[in-house]
Amino acid sequence: MQISLIQAILIALLGYLTFIHTPFLGGGLIGWYCIGRPLVSALFIGIILGNIPKAMELGLYIQLIFIGLITPGGSITPDMNLATYVALPLGVAANMDSGQTVALSLLVANVANVMATPNFAMTMIPVNIQKKMVADGKLEEAVWVPIWGNGVKFLFRFIPTFVSIYYGQAAIEWIVTNSPQWLIDIMTIFGNPMCLVGFAILLKLMVKKPTDLIYFTFGFALVGALGADMITVLVFALVVALIQFQIGRAAKKGGAF
């Protein structure tokens, strides 16, 4: 399929609005932490491209990579936002499989890291202008600086996203079509295990002691051995969490469960 000009503009605009430093879509709470998640973004990208099942399938794999991603302080981590809004539309347009899409998303995420430093550096320009306005007593003018100052972030988010998905789709389709099978196999082999890295990071954050792994093993056993669906596993998890909570609260109060 071909990504039209309107589709490319809508996807790039949504990518800009869900960037972590963009305040216009409810700030980080709604934009970055809700709609900006790859799996949620996949729904909107799928609606725009008219292929929700494929977008959700690829979005799931990208989400698994970044499922344990945290952004403490001023640390620069792989750019999940640009990886999603570039790799996912191109993956849908070129009918790429999960391994190829994951490999492309990792490449985009690391290229975006290179762009992060000049982005942050240029963001300081409106900040310094605002500081000068405040020092000069121009408070009403200073209030509007964060609004037009986001033009810097627009340059580093909307434009790269738009150019990549609108002008890069032909190149991606050509690469996928003409690449030798061994190259595609390598992309798949190295791309698919990246989801395990995401899970490993998440487990490292959540597992406080070795016995905590029993709960995760039980969940995998429900799916793998018994064929339970995710809703069933979720119900079991909620029951176990409730019991654990009640036991912990009773222990603190010194009473019976």
Secondary structure as GFF3:
##gff-version 3
##sequence-region A 1 257
A	DSSP	alpha_helix	5	17	.	.	.	ID=ss1
A	DSSP	alpha_helix	27	27	.	.	.	ID=ss2
A	DSSP	pi_helix	28	35	.	.	.	ID=ss3
A	DSSP	alpha_helix	38	49	.	.	.	ID=ss4
A	DSSP	alpha_helix	52	65	.	.	.	ID=ss5
A	DSSP	alpha_helix	80	93	.	.	.	ID=ss6
A	DSSP	alpha_helix	98	135	.	.	.	ID=ss7
A	DSSP	alpha_helix	139	143	.	.	.	ID=ss8
A	DSSP	alpha_helix	145	149	.	.	.	ID=ss9
A	DSSP	alpha_helix	151	167	.	.	.	ID=ss10
A	DSSP	alpha_helix	169	178	.	.	.	ID=ss11
A	DSSP	alpha_helix	181	191	.	.	.	ID=ss12
A	DSSP	alpha_helix	194	206	.	.	.	ID=ss13
A	DSSP	three_ten_helix	210	212	.	.	.	ID=ss14
A	DSSP	alpha_helix	213	224	.	.	.	ID=ss15
A	DSSP	alpha_helix	230	253	.	.	.	ID=ss16
###
